[in-house]
Amino acid sequence: MGKIILEFDSEEEANDARAALDGTKWKAAMWELDQKLRSVVKYGSSICANETGEASELEVEACEKIREYLRSLLHEYELNLD
């Protein structure tokens, strides 16, 4: 892969610079969210980190819809978690 150079010249561009540098962190966070939603939908595990019980039917349905929406957004922005 070739070299990529990003230049930001002013304080006003600081947010753009931070967004460019944090891209892999955003991808990792979205991947973790998708995996948590998948776990609820596929295995019925609770979404709450401190609970070990089973997810309710309503929780499973909500997670399924959120996961579908997340995938739709990623497709719209031509992004891929894999």
N, C-alpha and C positions, 0 to 999 in steps of 0.2 A: 504494500500500500504506500502511496506517496505521502508527502508531507503536507499537512494542512496548517495554515497560519491564520489565526483570528486576531484582528486588530481592533481595539476599542480606544478611542483617543480622548474621551472626556469623562467627567464624573457622571454626566447624564446617561452615558452608555453603560454605567456600572451594572445596572439590572440586566441588560442584554448580555454582558460578559458573564455574569453569574449564571444566567439561564443556559448559556452555551457550555459552560464548564460543568453544570450539574445535570446534563442530559442523561448520563449513565445512571445517576442516582434516581432520577425520575423513572427511568425504564425499570430499574430494580424494584422501586416502590409499587409501580403498577403491576409488575409481574407477581409480587407478593400478594397484592390485593386480589388479583385474578385467581391465584392459587387458593387463597382463603375462601373465596366465593365458590370455587370448584369443590373444595372439601365439604362445604355445607351442602351443596347440591348433590354431590355424588355419594357422600358417606353419611350425611345427616348430622355432622358434628356441629356443635354450637359455634356461632360467630364470635362470641365473647371469649377473649383470651383467658380469663380466669375461671371459666366454666368448663366442666368436662362432660356435661350432659348432652342429650340429643337436641337437635334443632326442632322447633315447631314446624308444622306444615306451612304456616304463614312466613316464617323465617326462610325456609327453603325456597318458596316461590319468589320472595323478594330478592334473594341472592341470585336466583336464576335470571330474573329480569335485569338486575343491575349488571350482571356479567354479560348478558346479551347487549346491553347498552354500551358498556365499556368496549366490547369487541366492535360494535358499530362505530363508535368514535375513533378507535384506532384505525379501522379500515378507511374511514372518511379522511383522516389525516395522513394516510399511507404509512402507518407505523405498524410494527410487528414486534410482539413480545418474545417470539421464539428465536 
